[in-house]
Amino acid sequence: MQKIKTLIFDFGDVFINLDKQGAQQNALDLFSLETFEDDMLATNIQYEIGKISTSEFIKFYKSRFPNLSETNIIDAWNYIIKDFPEYRLNFIKDLAQKKEFKLILLSNTNTMHINFIKENVSFYQDFKNCFDTFYLSQEIHLRKPNATIFEFVLNENDLISNECLFIDDTKDNTATAEQLGFHVWNINETKEDVINLFEIKKDLF
């Protein structure tokens, strides 16, 4: 069997807990909508890949919903972010100290979410320091599940896909990675925890 040399982790619902459904419903209620409209979804993606700034993002939503304040919009956007259990920090710190694997973080995120996390998670910098490379979508202008982001990670780090294990809670993301030859763990955040990686995926190690 090909030995796993690199572990590539998603951030949300792998390390930090998210409330995706709650955040979606909260935003729809705020906007008095049944579903998100195409231009809103497109704007969110543009923000996630750093093609528009935070001020441009907020300006778009204020123009669509003039009754809302900037604070309303920011609070709704950050509603998704919940707690970051410290035992998961200890798990990645232990991995980093052992130096058995190259550790990479690969996250679809955005400036507001990262700033919110920096302000509310006291150990964010300690967490970031555990990784050999820390990729945020808005900084590299690429996002999952597009194949280009995985090819970027392989090329930038001189990796071979079948020597990598990619851990993500979103099926579309792990499906693309698997097509490119990565080993994957499509983690079910309601039943599984990243700290049990070596037990759940023991066939790979």
C-alpha positions, -999 to +999 in steps of 0.1 A: +000+000+000+011+035-008+021+053+024+002+084+034+027+113+037+004+143+037-028+151+056-049+179+041-077+192+064-108+213+058-114+238+086-152+242+091-170+212+107-136+195+109-120+217+135-144+245+142-181+238+145-205+254+121-243+258+120-248+258+082-286+251+083-292+276+111-272+303+094-290+297+061-324+299+078-314+330+098-303+348+067-335+338+047-356+351+076-336+383+077-340+389+040-376+377+039-368+352+012-376+315+005-344+308-012-312+327-020-312+343-054-286+337-081-268+370-077-265+365-040-249+331-044-226+345-071-216+374-048-209+350-020-185+329-042-168+361-055-162+371-018-150+336-010-123+337-037-112+372-028-125+388-060-144+414-041-136+431-008-155+430+024-168+466+018-180+456-017-197+425-003-215+445+023-224+472-002-240+446-024-262+433+004-271+468+016-282+478-020-304+447-022-318+451+014-316+488+022-336+483+054-306+463+069-277+479+087-241+469+081-242+452+115-272+431+105-254+419+075-221+411+093-239+393+121-260+372+097-228+363+078-209+353+109-239+334+124-226+301+109-195+301+132-198+283+165-173+269+189-138+255+184-132+226+209-097+229+223-093+191+223-091+194+185-063+219+188-045+195+210-049+168+184-033+188+156-006+201+179+003+165+188+004+157+151+026+187+143+051+178+171+054+142+159+064+154+124+052+121+108+031+139+081+031+171+061+001+190+074-020+213+052-051+233+058-074+239+028-105+260+036-132+277+016-136+308+038-135+346+036-120+376+053-150+383+076-151+347+089-114+346+095-114+379+113-143+368+134-124+336+143-092+355+151-112+377+175-131+349+192-107+319+192-078+327+215-057+300+201-062+306+164-025+315+158-014+284+177-037+264+154-024+280+123+012+274+133+006+236+135+004+235+097+032+234+071+009+253+047-024+271+054-045+278+024-076+301+026-097+304-005-098+342-005-060+344-004-053+319-032-084+329-053-095+293-057-122+273-040-133+237-035-147+216-052-130+229-083-102+206-094-078+235-099-075+241-061-064+205-056-039+207-085-026+239-070-019+222-037-002+193-054+020+215-075+028+241-048+039+213-024+054+188-048+029+162-037+016+129-052-022+126-048-022+090-037+002+098-009-023+124+005-054+120+027-079+148+023-105+153+051-136+174+044-173+173+055-186+183+020-192+154-004-186+174-035-151+184-022-141+148-014-155+135-047-133+159-067-103+150-047-110+113-051-112+116-088-077+132-088-063+102-069-064+115-033-074+092-004-104+109+012-124+109+044-158+126+039-163+132+076-198+132+090-196+159+116-228+147+133-213+113+141-175+115+136-147+136+150-113+144+134-095+133+165-105+097+157-088+099+123-063+071+129-090+048+142-116+054+115-090+054+086-067+028+101-066+009+068-045+038+054-019+039+081 
